Structures are given as C-alpha cells and as structure tokens.
C-alpha cells in the first residue's frame, strides 16, 4: 500500500491528447491557469494532491472519455529533469524550486 501525503506539495506532469479543437482550447486555457506549459499539451504543476484532484474533476467536465486522453505523472522530488533542445525559458532565466532546479537546459 502506498501512502501519499495530501499536505505536501509535489510536482506533476499533466499530458493530454484531445480530439476536438474546441475541447483542446478549453483544456489548454484551464491548465494554463493552474500549471506551467512545458511543451504542446504538456504542463507541469507543483501543488498538493487535493488541488490536483480538484483540477482533474474540472478536466473531466471538458474531455470526452471515448475520444480524449489525459495522463498525470508524479515527478521525483530528488531529481531535476534534464532538457535538451529548445528551452522553455529564455537565456539567463531559470525556473527554480526551493529544493533544486526544475529544468536544466543542455543545449548542444
């Protein structure tokens, strides 16, 4: 049995594939209010589990279960993601957390 603290903030990666353009726009607008866009249809959110569950409830009112796909992955607090290619943040600007850099750009 896995016990998850509901009071501790965690980082989540939210990814979606929405079939209908109108639902796609609604999904993007809603997630943009709560999370940081990382790539097209991929957002990172640093929050409590209860807030994530509330957001997922809102997302379920937008999606069509038979056509759309939404996935949420918990990101490790112990390792920062390594990014290669075009950075999401401009040069000289870093996205940081109280524990570690969230993104380390390794452009070639």
KACORQUI-V679730 format. One record per backbone hydrogen bond with DSSP energy under -0.5 kcal/mol. NH is the residue of the N-H (numbers start at 1). CO is the residue of the C=O. Records with the same first field share a line. If there is no record, write none. Layout:
BEGIN
NH->CO ; CO
END
This chain:
BEGIN
3->1
4->2
10->47
11->75
12->45
13->73
14->12 ; 43
15->13 ; 71
16->41
17->69
24->20
25->21
26->22
27->23
28->24
29->25
30->26
31->27
32->28
33->29 ; 30
34->30 ; 31
35->31
36->44
37->35
38->42
39->42
42->39
43->14
44->36
45->12
47->10 ; 45
50->6
52->48
53->49
54->50
55->51
56->52
57->53
58->54
59->55
60->56
61->57 ; 58
62->59
63->59
65->63
67->64
68->64
69->17
71->15
73->13
75->11
81->102
83->81 ; 104
93->90
96->94
97->100
102->95
103->95
104->81
105->103
106->83
END
